[in-house]
């Protein structure tokens, strides 16, 4: 298994532009999580899906952020318009539906908004 | 919601010494407590976890202890090696849902 796949690995954009981050979970996993990591705030959960349905999006910072999971093998996190304070590493993670299953993280997308 | 506090934020030890990282949680119904290790520029990876019905778990040089009454759990690394240098995150999972609440992380430096 290739593990959780994220693209792009690095993104540099200018303030005001739309950014789309992509994630492919591990096959057979039915829970998917989007995290944001910064030095100041650590690892923050933005949103998570179970069976493609958003369960908790209380971590999404503002309306500029949106996430979708159109099918079991693909999810996107979109920021529109982007701002410099959105600069961070964004991780996607997945696991099988269970209380005790390990979350497997993708390699992350390092986003820089100028 | 669940609040996870982690201490210390940085820890420096000499090779061969032990390292201890402590976390507290607020939701007494939390039932799963994993620890993740994140090396510089890499993704977080699970190193050990413990369920609420167990007080201690060991895996070679690492161990985790859980005190449900006090609502705290700790990571112990013995005979530390330079390759143990990384950021370590604790997490707690509330009974409902599958999301984890992470602590802010501990940056561990093991000096030769």
Boltz contact constraints between the chains, C-beta under 6 A:
constraints:
  - contact:
      token1: [A, 31]
      token2: [B, 98]
      max_distance: 6.0
  - contact:
      token1: [A, 42]
      token2: [B, 104]
      max_distance: 6.0
  - contact:
      token1: [A, 42]
      token2: [B, 105]
      max_distance: 6.0
  - contact:
      token1: [A, 43]
      token2: [B, 102]
      max_distance: 6.0
  - contact:
      token1: [A, 45]
      token2: [B, 99]
      max_distance: 6.0
  - contact:
      token1: [A, 48]
      token2: [B, 99]
      max_distance: 6.0
  - contact:
      token1: [A, 99]
      token2: [B, 32]
      max_distance: 6.0
  - contact:
      token1: [A, 100]
      token2: [B, 32]
      max_distance: 6.0
  - contact:
      token1: [A, 102]
      token2: [B, 46]
      max_distance: 6.0
  - contact:
      token1: [A, 105]
      token2: [B, 43]
      max_distance: 6.0
  - contact:
      token1: [A, 105]
      token2: [B, 44]
      max_distance: 6.0
  - contact:
      token1: [A, 107]
      token2: [B, 43]
      max_distance: 6.0
  - contact:
      token1: [A, 108]
      token2: [B, 43]
      max_distance: 6.0
